[in-house]
Amino acid sequence: MAKLTRRGLLTGGWRNATPTIRPPWSGDESHFLLDCTRCDLCITSCGERVLRRGQSGYPEIDFTRGECTFCYACADACPQKLFATRETQPWSLSLRLADTCLAWHQVECRSCEDACEPQAIRFLPSIQGVSHPKLSLSACNGCGACVAGCPASAITLRPQDAH
């Protein structure tokens, strides 16, 4: 769950607070926030431009800008060496599909399937009409390509411990 701050309370940010996703390989949130100097080197090194400075000044992922290609440039740029090695899992994110998905409203759309390289989102043929998405959470690598490509903003990625 996203931490409620004074700013979030006063600006109404608590109404639609979404959990913050830090850069891949950044590890434990409390450790990252304690040691990150907010130098922005990880943000400026991101070739996909999906990293941005969050409200508190710490880097966070914005999948509406595109996908993470797991290039490791953000980790290499960090002077504090806060990031885990590239051989470890970059993060644990869970894929969620909201009821605003166009397919649930009988509109043919497969933009998420087209964007999903690991094929975590598939549409299977249906005799009832428009095919509905099927999620394979084990196949999802958390790159966020499906989020940016969804015209209905129906897809979210969240840290697995933020339910």
C-alpha positions in Angstrom: 0.0 0.0 0.0 1.3 3.5 -0.8 2.4 5.5 2.2 0.1 8.4 3.0 2.0 11.6 3.3 1.0 15.1 4.4 1.1 16.3 0.7 -1.0 13.3 -0.3 -3.6 14.0 2.3 -3.8 17.7 1.5 -3.9 17.3 -2.3 -6.3 14.4 -2.3 -3.6 12.0 -3.5 -4.9 9.3 -1.2 -8.0 8.8 -3.3 -6.2 7.2 -6.2 -2.8 6.4 -4.7 -1.0 3.7 -6.6 2.0 1.9 -5.2 5.3 3.3 -6.3 7.5 1.1 -8.4 11.2 1.8 -8.0 13.8 1.1 -10.7 14.6 -2.6 -11.5 17.1 -4.2 -9.2 16.6 -1.5 -6.6 15.7 -4.0 -3.9 14.1 -3.3 -0.6 12.1 0.0 -0.5 13.3 1.1 2.9 17.0 0.4 2.1 16.7 2.2 -1.2 15.0 5.3 0.3 17.6 5.4 3.1 20.7 5.3 0.8 19.5 7.0 -2.4 20.8 10.5 -2.7 18.3 11.6 -5.4 21.1 12.5 -7.8 18.9 11.6 -10.8 21.8 9.8 -12.6 19.6 6.7 -12.9 16.8 8.8 -14.4 19.0 10.5 -17.0 20.7 7.2 -18.0 17.3 5.5 -18.8 17.2 5.1 -22.5 13.5 4.3 -22.6 12.7 7.3 -20.4 10.4 5.3 -18.1 12.1 6.5 -15.0 11.0 9.8 -13.6 11.5 11.8 -10.4 8.6 11.0 -8.1 6.9 13.5 -5.8 9.4 12.8 -3.0 12.3 13.2 -5.4 13.2 9.5 -5.6 13.2 7.7 -8.9 10.1 5.7 -9.9 8.9 3.8 -13.0 6.1 5.3 -15.1 4.9 2.6 -17.4 2.6 4.9 -19.2 5.7 6.3 -20.9 6.8 2.9 -22.3 8.4 -0.3 -21.2 11.6 -1.2 -19.3 14.0 -3.1 -21.5 16.1 -4.2 -18.5 19.2 -2.6 -20.0 20.7 -2.1 -16.5 21.8 1.5 -17.4 20.1 2.9 -14.3 22.0 0.5 -12.0 25.3 1.2 -13.8 24.8 4.9 -13.4 24.2 4.8 -9.6 27.2 6.2 -7.7 25.9 4.7 -4.4 25.8 1.2 -5.9 22.3 0.6 -4.5 21.2 -1.9 -7.2 21.5 -5.7 -7.0 23.5 -7.6 -9.7 22.0 -8.1 -13.1 21.8 -11.9 -12.6 19.1 -11.5 -9.9 15.4 -10.9 -10.6 14.8 -7.2 -11.3 11.6 -7.0 -9.3 8.4 -8.9 -8.3 5.4 -7.2 -9.9 1.9 -8.6 -10.4 -0.2 -7.9 -13.5 -3.7 -6.7 -13.0 -6.5 -6.2 -15.6 -9.4 -3.9 -14.8 -12.9 -4.2 -16.0 -12.3 -1.2 -18.2 -10.6 -3.6 -20.7 -12.2 -3.1 -24.1 -12.5 -6.8 -24.7 -14.8 -7.1 -21.7 -17.1 -4.6 -23.4 -17.2 -6.5 -26.7 -14.7 -4.3 -28.5 -11.9 -6.1 -30.4 -8.6 -4.9 -29.0 -5.4 -6.9 -28.7 -2.8 -4.1 -28.1 -1.6 -5.7 -24.9 -1.1 -9.0 -26.5 0.8 -7.4 -29.4 3.1 -5.5 -27.0 3.8 -8.5 -24.7 7.0 -10.2 -25.8 6.9 -13.0 -23.2 3.3 -13.7 -24.1 1.9 -13.3 -20.6 -1.3 -11.9 -22.2 -3.0 -14.1 -24.8 -6.4 -14.0 -26.5 -7.9 -17.3 -27.2 -10.5 -17.8 -29.9 -14.1 -17.7 -28.6 -17.3 -18.8 -30.2 -19.2 -16.3 -28.0 -17.8 -13.3 -29.9 -14.9 -11.1 -28.9 -12.0 -13.0 -27.3 -11.1 -12.1 -23.7 -7.6 -11.8 -22.4 -6.0 -14.6 -20.5 -3.2 -13.8 -18.1 -0.2 -15.9 -17.4 1.3 -14.3 -14.3 4.3 -16.7 -14.3 5.2 -15.5 -17.8 5.1 -11.8 -17.0 8.5 -10.2 -16.6 7.1 -6.9 -15.5 8.4 -4.8 -18.4 5.3 -2.7 -18.7 4.9 -2.8 -22.4 1.3 -3.8 -22.1 0.5 -0.8 -19.8 1.7 1.8 -22.3 -0.1 0.2 -25.2 -3.5 -0.2 -23.5 -5.9 2.4 -24.9 -8.3 2.0 -22.0 -5.7 2.2 -19.2 -7.0 -1.2 -18.0 -3.6 -2.7 -17.1 -1.5 -2.1 -14.0 1.6 -3.5 -12.6 2.0 -3.4 -8.8 4.6 -4.7 -6.4 3.5 -8.2 -5.4 3.3 -7.2 -1.7 1.0 -4.2 -2.5 -2.5 -5.8 -2.8 
